[in-house]
Amino acid sequence: MTTTNAPVDGDKRFDVVVVGGGAAGLSGALTLARARRSVLVIDAGRPRNAPASQVHNYLGREGTAPSELLAIGREEVTGYGGEFLPATAVAAERLEQGDFRVTLDDGSSVLARRLLVTTGLVDELPEVQGLAERWGRDVLHCPYCHGWEVRDQRLAVLGTGPISVHQALLWRQWSDRVTFFQHMAPDLTADQLEQFAARDITVVQGKVSALEVPGDRLAGIAMADGRVVLCDAVIVAVGVTARAGVLESLGLQTVEQEMFGHTVGTHLATDPAGATEVPGVWAAGNVATLTDVVITAAASGLRAAGAINGDLVAEETRLAVAARRAS
């Protein structure tokens, strides 16, 4: 952990600085602002779900565009006095008096009594020609986010690892036309082949080379041997990396997340309320929990904000008691 005694003249001080302005960050900021805390949200404006056209399974906001949901959230936060800064936080350090100094990409900085990090994840797609360009449109990963929209269509599951088998069986709930492409996945076991056969999931052997996209519509998958298999959507398991570089200067490192015996990404380890191992620093949303969808990310932001406010109240009470005894 970095501690400095550098001067802080000119740095504006907040009760809480929230790093990241997605659903988790906005929810946390709203909760803290309503608790009469001074709050600053630092956000670079690059939400992970920007390629998606709608947010789903968010009760009361079903089908809302991601940009619209964020705009509504920002308006709600500012309505209670919260502030926003369009920037990227690049580092954080603890000062001797206990505050955190957060340094921004333009060299400026702000002070915070507590930090809430909600910076999310970076998706790492397999290297298949055309895949990245269709991400969030007809290249998908979460059936609860997109399954209804491609129900009964021809779904191609791209095999990248052990989790791809689970994906094929899961997406079968939304369509009876699921094809599993072996691609880079391990050889299927006898049990897996039997499960696929029982669920009428077709298996295609061989490497995938590219997506077939005549015009601006996905038509199929091109195989390395020249075959083209028709499909309407591609399902892919992505690797994910936590956007947690801002905390490295505090000595906080990410940890690996395993699923089905396979490493699927990294995240920040927290307690149930979002507290990290660094006192005064909380994390919420996908940076802490890889499987959070928008509504659960928002809930985790609220939960962390409640814990942060409680921590500040405890500190203020201790200081008030000490002052009273000293008077």
Secondary structure as UniProt FT lines:
FT   STRAND          3..4
FT   TURN            9..10
FT   STRAND          12..19
FT   HELIX           23..34
FT   TURN            35..36
FT   STRAND          39..43
FT   TURN            48..51
FT   TURN            59..60
FT   TURN            62..63
FT   HELIX           66..79
FT   TURN            80..81
FT   STRAND          83..86
FT   STRAND          89..95
FT   TURN            96..97
FT   STRAND          100..104
FT   TURN            105..106
FT   STRAND          109..117
FT   STRAND          121..124
FT   TURN            130..131
FT   HELIX           132..134
FT   TURN            136..138
FT   STRAND          139..140
FT   HELIX           143..146
FT   HELIX           148..150
FT   TURN            151..152
FT   STRAND          155..158
FT   HELIX           163..171
FT   TURN            172..174
FT   STRAND          178..181
FT   TURN            183..184
FT   HELIX           190..198
FT   TURN            199..200
FT   STRAND          202..204
FT   STRAND          208..212
FT   TURN            215..216
FT   STRAND          220..223
FT   TURN            224..225
FT   STRAND          228..230
FT   STRAND          233..236
FT   STRAND          239..242
FT   HELIX           245..250
FT   STRAND          255..259
FT   TURN            260..261
FT   STRAND          262..267
FT   TURN            272..273
FT   TURN            279..280
FT   STRAND          281..283
FT   HELIX           285..287
FT   TURN            290..291
FT   HELIX           294..326
//
